[in-house]
Amino acid sequence: MAQTPHPTSQLLILGVAQAVLFVLGGLLGRWIGIAFGIDAFASAGYSAREMIGILLVGLGAGGGLQLARVWYARRYGNPRG
């Protein structure tokens, strides 16, 4: 039961949405960290506070990426078949 591939224009929408929400999610994670006094780029070292800040940025970026994938799948269907 093969599914026809998605048109290139729809896949471009997916790529742009993933890129935009990845960046916005990372920024949101950084802003949340700064609001709680946890800055990923506070010093040149890697203390616990910087590591938690890096984790927040990564979680925000990954969450934004997954949000874009869920949005696309609900609107256009799963691109992988």
C-alpha positions as CSV (number, residue, x, y, z in Angstrom):
1,M,0.0,0.0,0.0
2,A,2.3,2.8,-1.3
3,Q,1.4,6.4,-0.6
4,T,2.2,9.1,-3.2
5,P,5.0,11.3,-2.1
6,H,4.2,14.8,-0.8
7,P,4.7,17.7,-3.3
8,T,7.9,19.6,-3.0
9,S,6.0,22.8,-2.1
10,Q,4.5,21.0,1.0
11,L,7.9,19.6,2.0
12,L,9.4,23.1,1.7
13,I,6.7,24.3,4.1
14,L,7.7,21.6,6.5
15,G,11.4,22.5,6.3
16,V,10.7,26.2,6.8
17,A,8.4,25.5,9.7
18,Q,10.9,23.2,11.3
19,A,13.7,25.8,10.9
20,V,11.7,28.7,12.3
21,L,10.2,26.8,15.3
22,F,13.6,25.3,16.1
23,V,15.1,28.8,16.4
24,L,12.1,30.2,18.2
25,G,12.1,27.2,20.6
26,G,15.8,27.7,21.3
27,L,15.3,31.4,22.0
28,L,12.3,30.6,24.3
29,G,14.5,28.1,26.2
30,R,17.2,30.7,26.6
31,W,14.8,33.4,27.7
32,I,13.2,31.0,30.3
33,G,16.7,30.2,31.6
34,I,17.6,33.9,31.9
35,A,14.3,34.6,33.7
36,F,15.3,32.0,36.3
37,G,18.9,33.3,36.5
38,I,20.3,30.4,34.5
39,D,22.4,31.7,31.6
40,A,23.9,29.2,29.1
41,F,26.5,31.7,28.1
42,A,27.3,33.4,31.5
43,S,31.0,32.4,31.6
44,A,33.6,30.5,29.7
45,G,33.3,27.4,31.9
46,Y,30.7,24.7,32.2
47,S,29.3,24.9,35.7
48,A,26.0,23.3,36.7
49,R,24.1,26.5,35.9
50,E,25.5,26.8,32.4
51,M,24.8,23.1,31.7
52,I,21.1,23.6,32.8
53,G,20.9,26.7,30.6
54,I,22.3,24.6,27.6
55,L,19.7,21.9,28.4
56,L,16.9,24.5,28.4
57,V,18.0,25.8,25.0
58,G,18.2,22.3,23.6
59,L,14.8,21.3,25.0
60,G,13.2,24.4,23.6
61,A,14.7,23.9,20.1
62,G,13.8,20.2,20.0
63,G,10.3,21.0,21.2
64,G,9.9,23.6,18.5
65,L,11.0,21.1,15.9
66,Q,8.6,18.4,17.1
67,L,5.8,21.0,17.2
68,A,6.4,21.8,13.5
69,R,6.3,18.1,12.7
70,V,3.1,17.5,14.5
71,W,1.5,20.5,12.9
72,Y,2.5,19.3,9.4
73,A,1.3,15.8,10.0
74,R,-2.1,17.0,11.2
75,R,-2.4,19.4,8.2
76,Y,-0.9,17.3,5.4
77,G,-0.4,13.8,6.7
78,N,2.8,12.0,7.5
79,P,5.4,12.7,4.9
80,R,7.1,9.4,5.5
81,G,4.1,7.4,4.5
